[in-house]
Amino acid sequence: MAVRPTKHSTRGRWVEQEWKSVDHNNLRDEISKFLKFDISDISPQFETTTITEEEGYSRLLICYGDGEGGNIPAYLLLPEGRGPFPAVLVQHQHNSQWHLGKSEVIGLAGDPLQAFGLALVKKGIVVLAPDSICFADRRQNQPGLEPDEAGDWLQHYNEMSYRLLSGDSLIIFIVF
């Protein structure tokens, strides 16, 4: 029998035989070991601000800590029914539209073609959609969905410059 790549193929490296040989009970541990990322035994702490029941899912507006004393607002979309459910982190586009953030990927604002978080929850997947630093409710000058054409780009530029000079990047402050 010929060995062929499966639909789980990663750049053609995985083949059916290798996939079957993986210990799926320890897959999470193997991935975290490969990524050099420790999985915490502590559940993340978050505060729920609002809960909105929609057809087929619930939309929660939550807030959790960023590790620097600030908060990260995010939408958590939960499918109807009993879990466990698969889950995914959904990141919004940039496109210099700092006012949209998390709201666009769940279909509340912006381009409807960017509402892929909404499509995922309707397929039974839990979606976490946070605001990146300097976007939407994480903008210091003007939180919310109204653009601040004069201040948004400058805040983002200053934050990015500060992080780069500190040896960091903005990406770490999306989820953590």
N, C-alpha and C positions, 0 to 999 in steps of 0.2 A: 504494500500500500504506500502510495506517495505521501510524503509529509507536505502539507500546504499551510500557508499562513491563515490564521483565523481572522475573524472580524475584530479580535482584540489585539491585532498586530500593532506593534510600536516600531515604526520605521523598518518593518520587515524582519525584526529580530525574533519575535515570538513565533513559534510554529506550534501546531496543534500538540505535538508530543511534549514540548516544553511546558505549555500551558497546563496540560493534564498532570505534569509532575509537580506543579506548585502546590504547596500545602495551603489550601484556601482558608483553613482555620487560623493560620498565622499571617495571612496576607497583609493585614493592616500593620502588624509589627514589622514585616519585611519591607514594606514601603517606607515606613518611618525610619527604619535603619538605613535604607538606601539614601533617603533624603537628608539623613542626619538631623532628624527632627524628633524630639521627645514628645510622646503623647502623654498629656497630663491626666492624672486620675481625678483631678478636681473639675467639677462641672463649671463652665463659665457663668459668672454672675451677670444678670441683666435685669433691667427694669422694663416692664411693659407699660407703655403710655396709652395706647388705644388698641382696641380689637374691633375689626370690622368683618362681619360675616358676608361672604360673597358666594355666588353660586359655585359649589364644588370645592371651596377652600376658605380658609380664614386668613385675613391680613392683619398682622400685628406690627405696630410701630414699637420698636424696642430701642434700648440704649444700653451700651456696655462700655467698660473702661478701655482706654487706649494704651495703658501702661505708663503714661506720663501725667496722669492726673486729669486728663480730658475725657470726653465721652464721644462715642461713635454712634450716631443714630443709624438705624437700619430697619428695613422691612423684613419680616420673617413671614413667609407664606407657607401655610400648613394645609396639605390636602385633606379632604374629608375622609373619614374612615379611621380604622385602627392601624397603627404602624406595626412593626417598624417600617419606615419609608427610607428610600435613598435620599441623600441630601447633596446640595451643591451650593457653592459660593458663586454668586453672579455679580460680575463687575460691570459697572456702567461705562459708557464711552467717555472720551475726553472732548474732542472737537471744540475746545475752548468754550463749551457751554456749561460753565461752572454752576449755574443755577439749577440744572436738571438733576444730576446725580441719581440717587437710588429710585426716584419716582419714575424715571423714564423706562428702566428695565422691567418695571412691574405694571406699566401701562397707564400710569396716572398723569403723565405729562410728556411732552416732546413727541418724537417720531414713533408712531405705532409699530414700525418695523423693528424698533429696538426693544420691544416688550417681550423678550425671550424668557424672562423669569416667569411671566404670566403663563406662557405656553408650557413651561416645565411643570409648574404646580398643577396645571390641568391634566398632566400626564402622570400625576401621583408622586412628584418629587418635591421634597422640602427645599425651599429657596431662601437663602440669606442674601439680602441685597443691601450692603452698607454704603454710606457716602464715603468717598475717598476724601482725604484731607484737602481742604480748600474748596469742596463742592457742596452745593445745596445747604443743608443745615450745619455743615462744618466750616462755613465761611464766617469769618469774624465780622466783616463789615456789614453784611446784609444776608442773614440766613433766610432760607426759604426758596420759593420758586421764581422770584423776580430777579432778573439779571441786574448786575451792577457793572455796567460797561467800563466805568472809570476805575473801579477798584478790584474787580475779580482777577484780572491778569496780573496785577501788581502783587496781590496777596499770594497767588500761586507761585510767581517768580521768586518772591522773597522767601517763602517756605522751602521751595526747592533748593535755592542757593544755600540757605542755612543748613539744610540736611546734607547736601553734598560737601560743604566745608567741614561739617562735623563727622564725615565719613559714613553717612547714612544715605538713605534714599526715601522718597515718599511712599514707595510700595509697602514698606514695613508697617506703615500707619493706616493701612486700609482695614486690616482685620484685627491686628493686635493693638 
